[in-house]
Structure formats: structure tokens, C-alpha cells
Amino acid sequence: MKLKKIVLGMVAVLTLVTLTACGKKETSGDDSWKTIEKDKKVTIGLDDTFVPMGFKDEDGKIVGFDVDLAKAVFKEYDIKAEFQPIDWSMKENELENGTIDLIWNGYTVTKSREKKVLFTDPYAQNEQVLVTKKDSNITKAEDMKGKILGAQEGSSGYEAFNNQAKTLKDIVKDNDATLYASFNEAMIDLENGRINGLLIDKVYADYYLKQANKLNDYNIFSVGFKNENFAVGARKGDKELVKKINSAFKELQENGKYGEISKKWFGEELSLPKE
């Protein structure tokens, strides 16, 4: 009887491990392209509050520039792109664990991220800016001396704050930023005066304030950080997957679809950035 209980216990453990494994993709060094091609679907991780790249609209549908671009890319291969909201600060963990196949949501190429993921060619450019209220009289980085700065946790802006421009880090209150899970929360705190300035992606600031009809109520200005490239992040072993995405980028540029998508979201036809 005792032996029977032990055997049953081992079976239960093995069953649990098997069920857990079924919920994740294989994350070995092998390329997952063949699996994606066979299953006809790819899972993309995103912060679903990051306008206009990937976010939930009023009906709860995930939309945005990156969403349209990803759909167009995988349509080239008759593959359905599915979108999975994730904790942006845990994005690389989600990728490595196999919960998602790609990180695609205004994901900036940085040296630290290049150590963790394999990037595609860049498909858009961005700049980190400071947003402040008009009545704050904060119109340049130096005006943030002793002031409270906000930033998104796990963002390239916060990484640049710590690594690129020591002048900003040295002058803000506590030499650090108040961190938020999303820019939406940070914008609410900025509007209510709980922070004095917000370090944020220019694409987000421009779109958010325009949609809210508040462009005239805020200052948006550069803090001297280097311009950024957005790219798609894949696991290190997914070389064929990245190759397929890069090839589709070029095709969409040539057939005008990239320009069509960019005009829809940015009001102008853009071209793929030069590497």
C-alpha cells in the first residue's frame, strides 16, 4: 500500500510538470520558426497602454501602429498574430519563459537588451522627451532641479536616465525617478501635480496629448538623450524568425503598406529607418 501511494504521488507530479510545460513554448537554442509556421500563429507580448504603438481602444480591442504592422508582417506568411498583454518590466522574462514569441511594442534597442534578446532590423525611430505642465514654467532639463521626475519602470527612458545623461539624474529630487507600471498612470499623476515632469517616449506624448486635446496645456521638450530605434525582440536562437520579419519589413516598404500604416497612426507616410 505504501509503495502504491509513492507511485501515485510520482505520477501526479509528472502530470503536473507535463501540464505546466504544455502552456509554454520550447525555449531551447532551436529556432521556433518551424513551430510558428506549422501552428499558423505567433504570440506577441506588449504593454497594452502604450499609445499609439499597441493599446486597448474604447471597445477593449488591441490596436495600434505596431499591431497593424505585426499583422501585415505575418500576413505575408499566412500566420495569425495574437497579442498578449504583459508586465512591461518583465518582458524579457516572458520571452525567455516561452509565454510569448516576440516583444513588439515600441521596444527600443539598447546595449543591455541586446545581451538578452535578438533584435530585428529597426522599423521606427523615437526620442525620449520631458513633458511638463505649462503653468510649471519647466521648459528645459535644468528647470527640473529639485523637482520630482516620473518614468516607466523597465523603459528605455529610465535606462537612459541612469546611463546617458547624468546631469538630469544629478539634479532631480532624490537623484531618481518615481516609477510607474504604465505611462497612463504617470500622466494622471503629472496632471494632478504629484510629479513635476515625466520622462516619456515622444510618440506616446504626442499621440496621448493630441487625442486628449491637451497639447496646449503641456510642454514637450528634448533632454539631450540619443535618438532611439524601435525593433522587435526575439529569443537568441530565433534567427530564422528574425530573418523572416526583416524580409517582410522590406516587402511592406516596397509595396507601400508600411507607408499606409504609418500615415494612419502618425498622419504621414514614413520610411523604414536606415540602419
N, C-alpha and C positions, 0 to 999 in steps of 0.2 A: 504493500500500500504506500509506503514511504517513497519507494522508487518510482511508483506511478505518479505521485504528486510532483516529484522532481522533474520527470519527463514532461508532464503537462505544463509545468512552470516554464521550462525551456522553450516549449512550443509557443506559449503565449508571448514570451519575449521576442522570439524570432518573427512572429506575426506582426508585433508592434513595430519592429525595425523595418520590416518589409513595407507596411502601410505608410510609415513615415517617409521612406525612400521614394515611394510612388508619387509623392506630392512635389518632388523636386526633379530638376533636370540633372543629368550627369555633368559633373564639373571637373572631369579629368583633363589631361592635356589635349585630348582629342577635339577636333573641330566639330561643333554642333550643327553645321550647315546641313548635313545629310538628314539629320533628325528633323530639323525645321522644314526642309524641303518635302520630306515624307509626310509629316503631320499637317503640312499646309497652314501652319500658324506660327507666329513668333510673339513672345510676350515682352512688352516694353515697359520699363519702370519709369515713373515720372512723379513729380510734385504737382498734384492737380490743382494748385492755386497759382501757378506761375504764368500769368498773362504776358503776352499773347501766345506763348510757346505751347503750353499744354495746360488746360484748366477746365473746370466744370462750368457750363453755361447755366442760365436760369432754369433750364429743364433737367439739370443734373447730367447732361451729356458731356463727355470729354471731347473738347475741341481745341483748335489752335494751329499755329503755323507748323510746329513740329509734328503734330498729329496728322495733318494733311500731307506733309512731306513724307512721313513714315509710311502712310497708306499708299502713296504714289510709288515709293521705292519698292515696296513688296508686291504691289500690283504687277510690277514688271516680271515677277516670278510666280504669279498666281498664288501668293501666300497672304493669308489674312493677318493683319497687325492687330494685336489685342493690347490694351493698355491697363497697367496695374499701378494704382496709386501706392506710393511708398513713403516712408520716413526719409526725407532727403539726406539727413545726417548719417543714415545707414545704407546709402545707395550701393556702395562698393561691397558691403557685406551681403546684401540681397542678390547682387550679381554673382558673387563667388559661391553663395549657397545654392544657386540654381533656381531661386524663386522667380527670377526674371532672366531674359536672354540678353537684354540691352538696356543701357541707361541712355535715355534720349529725351532731354527736356532743358534746353539751354545749358548744356553741360560743358563747362569751359575746360579747355586743355591747359593743364598746369604740370609742372615737373613732378610734383608729388603724386598726382593722379596717374601720370604716365608709368609710374612704378607699379601701379595696381591694376591698370586696365590697358587694353589695346584700343587705340583710338582710330576712327576712320579719318579720312581727309576732312578738313573743316568745311562746313556748309553755310556758316553765317558768322558775322562779326558783332562784337558788343563792346561796351565800355562801362566801367564802374563809375557811378556818379554819387554825389551827395544831394539829397532832397531835404529842403528846409522850408518852413512856413515863411511867407512874405513878410509878416509882421515881426519875425525874429531878428531881422537885419543881419542874418548869417548868409553871406553871399560868396564866401571863399573859405578854403580849408582852414586858414589861420583864425577865422572867426569862431572855430569850434573849441578854442582854448577854454578848458574847464567845463565844457558842455557835455551832455550825455549823448552818446552815439549809439545807434541801433544797427544791427546787422543780422542776417540769417545764419543760423547755425549750419556749418558744413558748406557754406557758399564760397565761391571763388573770391568774392569781395572781402570776406572776413580773412581768407588766407592771404590775400594781397595786403590787407591792413596790417597783418602780423609780419609779413616778409618783405614788402616792397617799399612802403612809404612810412618810414619811422617817424617822420615829422608829425603826421596825423596821430599816430599811436602815442606819441610823447606828450601831446597837448590835451587830448580829451580826458574827461573825468575818469579817474582810476586807471588811466592808460589802457583801457579795454572798452569793449562794446557790450551793450545789453543784447543778448542773443534771443532770436525768435525762431520758432519752428517754420513759420511762413512769413512772406512779405506782407500778406494781408493783415496779420496781427500787428506787425511792425508799423504799417501805415495808419492803423487805428490809433496806436499809441502816439505816433507823431502828430496826428490831427488833434489829439486830446492833450498834448503838451507833456506827455510822460517821458519823451525823449526829444532832443533838440534837433537832431539830424539823423538821416537814415542813409547808410551806405547800401546801394542797390544797383541792380542791372539797369542800364539806360532803357533797354527795350521794354522792361517792366514799367518803369516810372512813366515813360511817355504814354504807353497804352493805358495804364491804370488811371492816370490823371485826366487824360483826354476823355475816356469813357465816363468818368465821374464828373466831367465838366468843371474840373478844378485846376486846370493848367495855370490860370491867372492867380491862384492862391498860393502857389509854391515856387520856390527857386529850384532849378536843376542845374548843377554845375560840376565840372570835372575836378578831381582831386589829384590829378597827375599820374594816375596808375597807367600802366601799359594797356593798350587795346587788347582785347581777348578774341579768341576763336572758339566758336561752338563746334563740337564734334560729337559723334556717337561713341559711347564706351562699350566695349565687349570684353569677354574674358580673354586672357593672353593667348589661349590656344585656338581662338576662333578666327584664324587668319582667312579662311575661305569666306566666312560670313562677312567679314570686313571688306574683303575684295569685291564681293557681290554688291554691297551697299555703295562702295566707291564707284563702281561701274554704273549703277543706277543713277547716282548723282549726276554723272556726266551726261547720261542719256536724257535725263529730265531737263538739264540745262539746254541741251541741243534742240529738244523738241518744244521748248517754250513752257513746259509745265512748271518748272521752278519759278520762272518769272510770274506766271499766273498766280501761283500760291503766295508769293511774296507780295504781289500787288493787293491781294485780298486782305492780308493781315497788316501790311505796313504802308499801303497806299502808293507804292511804287514798285516797279519791276527791278529786282535786284539780280546780281550775278553771283555765282559761287566765288568766294574769296580765293585769291591766289595764295598758294602755299608758300 
